[in-house]
Every structure is written in C-alpha cells, then in structure tokens.
C-alpha cells in the first residue's frame, strides 16, 4: 500500500502528504466539532492547515538553500509531526550544512515577522501558550506557531535543524562519520528525554516526536556509516559476480524456468556482446506473465535504463541510484563494456552487517 501521495509540485520538488496526516485532520475536525459544532471544526482544520503550510515553507527554505550548492530536493513529505525535506545528498562542507539547516527556521522568522509587523498580529503569552484556544485570533496563533517552530527546530537533537548545525560544527574537528555518530547519540538521548517528559505530562504528541527523533537519528547515523563504507570499498569486492543472465531474445516462460532453477530474484538481460540491456525482477516477471503471457519477449517486462559503473570504481557510485529506489540494480562492466557483475540493495545491507559484526 502507498502511504504518501503527491499534492503539489514546486519547481523540481514534489510535495507529498502522508496518509496519517489526513487522519490527523479528520481527528481534529471531529474533536472540534464535538466541542463547538461545524464552525469550530472548520476553524480547527483551517488552523492546522495553516500550520502545515508554514511547515511546507520551512522545508522549501531548506530546499532553496540546498539548491545554491547544486543539491536537488526531489521530495518533501508531510507527516503528522511535521515535514521532511528529502535532499538527494547532504552538503559536503560544514558551512554549507549550517546554511541549509538554518534556512528553514529563517523562513519561520520571516513569516512571524510579517504576521506581527505587517498584519499587526499580537503573539503574546496567550497565543504562545494557548495555540489551540479558538478565542485567540487565528493570525496571532499562526505567528506563535512560527515562533515555536524556530525555537523547537534549533534545539540540538539530531537530525533536527539544530542537530544538523551541531553535526556541522563537530565536522570541523572530526571526520564526517564521527561527527554524525556524536550528533546521533545526542539525538537519541534527547529522544529518551522527550519520551519521558511526554509520559509524565501525558503529552501524546511529544511521545511521537521522541519516537521520530530516535528513529531518524539512528537512520542518519547508519546512513553516514554506509556512505563511509561505500567510499572505501571497490564495487568489485561487493558485487554479485556469480549469476545467470538471460539473452534479450528470451521469453517470459524461459525466465520463469530460470527463476525456478536458481536462487536469483533478478536476472540481467544482455545482448550478444555481453552488454547490459536491462534487469528482469521477480515482480516484473510475475506481472509480465499475468499481462502478456509466457510467450511474450522478456524485454517487454524488464526494467530498462539500468545504470552501469566500471569494475574498478568505488561502491559509492552505485549507492545513489539504489538508495533512490529508481532502479532494482546497478550493473558492473569491464573496460569493454561487458557485464561482469551487478549490485543490489541486499549487497549493501550485507556489507554493513559484516562490518558491524567485525567491529563488535
């Protein structure tokens, strides 16, 4: 099941909304309706939508700053606890990461300033402490939300914006992996603190934030470790080199027979010169059999435009297309362009598993 759906595109960035966010809107609408009827429900959902519009602008701030350094942001995902800008890669230099990290909160500073100075909203104590109180003006509450977004995002738990600034500062003294590990530990400790406070005061949202921060800090640390390993390892040392390929003239029935007699879940498709034409996955084979029948050429069901790299290159060059999920494999070729192996996501997972075992 697909859990997020595109709702808008800004430049080359697709904004997607997670299904659970729609459930949040429904829950807010029902809760407000029970308290004050239809008008209250509309006001509650409208306020929530305004808050998340500010969150989208916050994430677009990150994307705009990243674009200055040649980094694309293919997706921004809206979740019940906030937004996530999925950059295609992280900034290489500490100063660049600081700029990208602070760009989001600066957008909220600008929004709050515009609402307070231009529109005349009053973000007083009532607005800052009672953002769910409908008796406080909507514009004042939105201004207060932006102030809180600035303060909350600048605390140092990684991978929040303040945590990314912390990692960038640490990277001026340590290598990138070590800086990420330290920032990740800070983030995990902060997550436990958030969770404890949330349990004590009965704040469910804070508990969800704690879970998100812990999982995100762990994932970012693992991703940094993976990139460091991929930069140090040659692809020939990780690639699948013993495999059965299929000729481009084969049929889906012949591919099905190969699936049964081997342990492979994907089959490189090569021409007579041994050059990669595409990859037929198990899922593609099943779909092809259902839609076209066994006599159909397998090239009609294969994934084409598979990227290839030379066998002497580092694994990091294969990591990017695999992480994006756009391709099922990356081919590895020799000097004459002939396929000598391929890399799939499982290879990289096994590499990290072995490295973790060797380090323990």
C-alpha positions in Angstrom: 0.0 0.0 0.0 1.2 3.5 -0.9 1.3 5.7 2.3 2.1 9.1 0.8 0.5 10.9 -2.1 1.7 13.9 -4.2 -0.4 17.0 -3.8 1.8 19.8 -5.3 5.0 20.4 -7.2 7.2 23.4 -6.6 9.9 23.6 -9.2 11.6 20.1 -9.2 10.3 19.3 -5.7 7.3 17.1 -5.2 5.3 17.7 -2.1 3.7 14.5 -0.8 1.2 14.1 2.1 1.3 11.0 4.3 -2.0 9.2 4.8 -1.6 9.6 8.6 -1.7 13.4 8.1 -5.2 13.1 6.6 -6.2 11.0 9.6 -4.9 13.8 11.9 -7.0 16.4 10.1 -10.1 14.1 10.4 -9.4 13.6 14.1 -9.0 17.4 14.7 -12.2 18.1 12.7 -14.2 15.6 14.8 -12.7 16.8 18.1 -13.5 20.4 17.4 -17.0 19.5 16.0 -17.8 17.8 19.3 -16.8 20.9 21.2 -18.3 23.7 19.1 -20.1 22.3 16.0 -19.4 22.9 12.3 -17.8 26.3 12.6 -15.4 25.1 15.3 -14.4 22.1 13.1 -13.8 24.3 10.1 -11.7 26.7 12.3 -9.7 23.8 13.8 -8.9 22.2 10.4 -8.1 25.6 8.9 -5.7 26.4 11.7 -4.0 23.0 11.3 -3.8 23.5 7.5 -2.2 27.0 8.1 0.4 25.5 10.4 1.4 22.9 7.9 1.5 25.5 5.2 4.2 27.1 7.3 5.9 23.8 7.7 6.0 23.4 3.9 7.5 26.8 3.5 10.1 25.8 6.2 11.1 22.8 4.2 11.1 24.7 0.9 13.6 27.1 2.7 15.9 24.1 3.2 15.4 23.1 -0.5 16.2 26.6 -1.8 19.4 26.8 0.3 20.4 23.3 -0.9 19.9 24.4 -4.5 22.5 27.0 -4.1 25.0 24.2 -3.6 23.8 22.1 -6.5 21.7 19.8 -4.3 18.2 18.9 -5.5 15.3 18.1 -3.2 13.1 15.6 -5.1 10.5 15.2 -2.3 9.1 16.9 0.7 6.9 14.7 2.9 4.2 16.0 5.3 3.8 13.8 8.4 1.5 14.4 11.4 4.6 15.6 13.4 6.0 17.9 10.7 7.7 17.8 7.4 10.8 16.2 6.0 12.8 17.5 3.0 14.5 14.6 1.3 17.7 16.0 -0.2 19.4 13.9 -2.9 22.6 14.3 -0.9 23.9 16.1 2.1 26.1 19.2 1.8 29.8 18.3 1.8 31.2 21.3 3.7 30.2 22.2 7.3 29.4 25.8 6.4 27.1 24.6 3.6 25.3 22.3 6.0 24.8 25.2 8.5 23.3 27.4 5.8 20.9 24.7 4.7 19.9 23.8 8.2 19.3 27.4 9.3 17.4 28.3 6.1 14.2 26.5 7.3 13.9 28.3 10.7 14.7 31.6 9.0 11.6 31.2 6.8 9.6 30.9 10.0 11.2 34.0 11.4 10.2 35.9 8.3 6.6 34.5 8.4 6.3 35.5 12.1 7.7 39.0 11.5 5.3 39.6 8.6 2.3 38.5 10.6 3.3 40.6 13.6 4.7 43.7 11.9 2.7 43.9 8.6 -0.6 42.4 9.6 -0.5 43.5 13.2 -0.9 40.1 14.9 0.0 40.1 18.6 1.9 37.0 19.6 1.6 37.5 23.3 1.6 35.0 26.1 -1.9 33.8 25.4 -1.1 33.0 21.8 2.2 31.3 22.7 0.8 29.2 25.5 -2.8 28.5 24.1 -2.4 27.9 20.4 -5.4 25.6 20.5 -7.6 28.3 22.1 -10.1 29.5 19.4 -10.7 32.7 21.4 -7.2 33.8 20.5 -7.1 35.4 17.0 -6.1 32.9 14.2 -3.4 35.1 12.8 -1.8 35.5 16.3 -1.8 31.8 16.8 -0.2 31.2 13.4 2.5 33.8 14.3 3.0 32.0 17.7 3.4 28.6 15.9 6.2 30.0 13.7 8.0 31.3 16.8 7.7 27.9 18.4 8.9 26.2 15.1 12.0 28.4 15.2 12.7 27.6 18.9 11.9 23.9 18.6 13.9 23.3 15.4 17.0 25.0 16.8 17.4 22.7 19.8 20.4 20.4 19.2 18.9 16.9 19.0 20.0 15.4 15.6 18.5 15.2 13.0 16.6 18.4 13.7 17.9 21.6 12.3 19.8 22.5 15.5 21.3 19.0 15.5 22.5 19.4 11.9 24.2 22.6 12.9 25.8 20.7 15.8 27.0 18.0 13.4 28.4 20.6 11.0 30.4 22.2 13.9 31.6 18.8 15.1 32.7 18.1 11.5 35.2 21.0 11.7 37.1 18.8 14.3 36.2 15.2 13.5 35.6 13.3 10.2 32.0 13.3 8.9 31.2 9.8 10.2 32.4 10.5 13.8 30.6 13.9 13.8 27.4 12.2 12.8 27.8 9.5 15.4 28.3 12.1 18.2 25.3 14.1 17.0 23.2 10.9 16.7 24.0 10.0 20.3 22.9 13.5 21.4 19.7 13.0 19.4 19.0 9.6 20.9 19.4 10.9 24.4 17.1 13.8 23.7 14.6 11.4 22.3 14.5 9.5 25.6 14.1 12.8 27.4 11.2 13.8 25.2 9.6 10.4 25.7 10.0 10.5 29.4 8.5 14.1 29.7 5.7 13.1 27.3 4.8 10.1 29.5 4.9 12.2 32.7 2.7 15.0 31.5 0.6 12.8 29.3 1.5 14.5 26.0 1.0 12.0 23.2 2.4 14.3 20.6 5.7 14.7 22.5 6.0 10.9 22.7 5.5 10.7 18.9 8.2 13.3 18.5 10.5 11.3 20.7 10.0 8.2 18.6 10.6 10.1 15.4 13.8 11.8 16.7 15.2 8.4 17.9 14.4 6.6 14.7 15.6 9.4 12.5 18.9 9.9 14.5 19.6 6.1 14.2 18.8 6.1 10.5 21.0 9.1 9.8 23.9 7.6 11.7 23.5 4.3 9.8 23.3 6.1 6.5 26.5 8.0 7.3 28.3 4.8 8.2 27.0 3.3 4.9 28.3 6.1 2.9 31.7 6.0 4.6 32.0 2.3 3.9 30.8 2.7 0.3 33.6 5.3 -0.3 36.2 2.9 0.9 35.2 -0.3 -0.8 35.6 -1.2 -4.5 32.4 -2.3 -6.2 34.2 -5.5 -7.5 34.6 -6.6 -3.8 30.8 -6.3 -3.2 29.1 -7.1 -6.5 27.4 -10.3 -7.4 29.8 -12.0 -9.8 28.2 -15.5 -10.0 24.9 -15.1 -11.7 22.8 -16.4 -14.6 22.0 -13.8 -17.2 19.3 -14.1 -19.9 19.5 -13.2 -23.6 17.4 -10.4 -24.9 15.6 -12.7 -27.2 14.4 -15.0 -24.4 10.7 -15.3 -23.5 9.0 -14.9 -20.1 8.5 -18.7 -19.9 12.2 -19.1 -20.2 12.8 -16.5 -17.5 10.2 -18.3 -15.3 12.2 -21.6 -15.7 15.4 -19.7 -14.7 13.7 -18.3 -11.6 12.8 -21.9 -10.5 16.2 -23.4 -11.1 18.2 -20.7 -9.5 18.2 -18.7 -6.2 18.2 -15.4 -8.1 15.4 -12.9 -7.7 16.6 -10.7 -10.6 18.1 -11.5 -14.0 20.4 -9.3 -16.0 19.4 -9.2 -19.7 22.3 -9.0 -22.0 22.8 -8.8 -25.8 25.1 -11.0 -27.8 28.1 -8.8 -26.9 27.5 -9.3 -23.2 26.3 -5.7 -22.7 23.5 -5.0 -20.2 20.1 -4.3 -21.8 18.1 -4.3 -18.6 17.1 -6.3 -15.5 14.1 -8.5 -15.1 12.9 -8.7 -11.5 10.7 -11.4 -10.0 7.9 -8.9 -9.6 8.3 -7.8 -13.2 8.3 -11.4 -14.4 5.1 -12.2 -12.5 3.4 -9.0 -13.8 4.5 -9.8 -17.3 3.2 -13.3 -17.2 -0.2 -12.0 -16.0 -0.5 -9.3 -18.5 1.3 -10.7 -21.6 1.6 -14.4 -21.2 4.6 -16.7 -21.3 5.4 -16.4 -25.0 6.0 -12.6 -24.7 9.6 -11.4 -25.0 11.0 -10.7 -21.6 12.3 -7.3 -22.8 8.7 -6.1 -22.5 8.7 -6.8 -18.8 12.3 -5.8 -17.9 13.4 -2.6 -16.2 15.5 -0.7 -18.8 18.0 2.2 -18.4 19.9 0.4 -15.7 23.0 2.5 -14.7 26.4 0.8 -15.1 29.8 1.6 -13.5 33.3 0.3 -14.1 34.6 -2.6 -12.0 37.4 -0.5 -10.6 35.2 2.2 -9.2 34.0 2.7 -5.6 30.7 1.4 -4.3 29.5 4.9 -3.5 28.8 5.5 -7.2 26.3 2.6 -7.2 24.8 3.7 -3.8 23.0 6.8 -5.1 20.7 5.2 -7.7 20.0 2.2 -5.4 19.0 4.5 -2.4 16.6 6.4 -4.6 14.7 3.2 -5.4 14.5 4.1 -9.0 16.3 1.0 -10.3 16.5 -2.6 -9.0 20.2 -3.0 -9.6 23.3 -1.3 -10.9 25.4 -3.1 -13.5 29.2 -3.5 -13.2 31.1 -3.7 -16.5 34.7 -4.2 -17.6 36.8 -2.0 -19.9 35.0 -3.3 -23.0 31.5 -2.6 -21.5 30.7 -6.3 -20.9 28.7 -7.1 -17.8 30.8 -8.8 -15.1 28.5 -8.3 -12.1 25.8 -6.3 -10.5 24.9 -4.7 -7.2 21.6 -4.7 -5.4 20.4 -3.2 -2.1 20.9 -6.6 -0.4 24.6 -6.5 -1.2 25.0 -3.2 0.6 22.9 -4.4 3.6 25.2 -7.5 3.9 28.3 -5.3 3.7 27.1 -3.2 6.7 26.1 -6.4 8.6 29.6 -7.9 8.1 31.3 -4.6 9.0 29.1 -4.3 12.2 30.0 -7.9 13.2 33.7 -7.3 12.6 33.6 -4.1 14.7 31.9 -5.8 17.7 
